[in-house]
Amino acid sequence: MNTNVDESVKISIIISTYNAEEWLQKVLWGFNCQNYKNFEIVIADDGSGPKTKALIDLMREEVFYPIVHVWQEDDGFQKSRILNKALVNCKGEYIIMTDGDCIPREDFVHVHYLNKSHGYFISGGYYMLPMNISKLITKEDIEAQSCFDINWLKEKGIPKTFKNNKLTAKGLMSRMLNIITPTKASWNGHNSSGWKKDILNVNGFDERMQYGGQDRELGERLFNFGIKSKQLRYSAVCVHLDHKRGYKTPESIAKNVKIRRETRNRKLVWTHYGITK
């Protein structure tokens, strides 16, 4: 770790979750392995049952970082609303957002921290794992960083694809791949970061939005506000555990597409359905 890093800027990491204790525990173990340690975790809990609270209470005794649990009643898929509540509860000036099914590599927070700059947000990547490997990853595998080792994953059946570069690229190679990737540097709910003041200046997430694109829509308003993006999908790395997506419906997607189209066409910066009502 770079001991010359200025640690005056505090970081808050928002992790969204809903009734997925097994996955959330693996993610919290991942953050306990970080080589940069000046952060708090704020869990944005969209109505989970008592098992999630029990897990968080247990993990508070196990991890080095503070955990803030922000919960709301289960009212269907209301991720945008709980993310806004979590944002308000963040003590940090700089916010990293991820999901409760994304295990961060040990340099995850450090990469976000080192690459932050005023006037920008960071867009990171993820490496999707199949369900069988998602289930077999243990605490020991996370502590040894085996689940980020492409040879370990190949032994478990991962095929050889270009996407494996997300786990193997380092230094100059990762920087080059960040530059040449055709993927746009958008705000991704699983792996993005930015300044809290910038997110508040566009009034956070649009709470009308359901599954599919609410994170991208926030990024589009940040763009309209004049914030630029940095592509770090080959540097800020997490592995994405598999799960069902029962809350994804054609109706929710269509509604979100309409809201995003209005944001782009009218160059909207502020949502009237965000943190400030």
DAQUISUL-V654154 format. One record per run of one state. SS is the DSSP state (hx for helix, st for strand, lp for the rest). FROM is the first residue (numbers start at 0). TO is the last residue. Records with the same first field share a line. If there is no record, write none. Layout:
SS = FROM-TO + FROM-TO
This chain:
lp = 0-9 + 17-19 + 31-37 + 45-48 + 60-65 + 71-77 + 89-92 + 99-100 + 104-106 + 115-118 + 124-125 + 128-129 + 136-137 + 143-144 + 148-148 + 155-160 + 168-169 + 180-189 + 201-212 + 224-226 + 232-236 + 240-248 + 265-276
st = 10-16 + 38-44 + 66-70 + 93-98 + 101-103 + 119-123 + 126-127 + 190-194 + 227-231 + 237-239
hx = 20-30 + 49-59 + 78-88 + 107-114 + 130-135 + 138-142 + 145-147 + 149-154 + 161-167 + 170-179 + 195-200 + 213-223 + 249-264
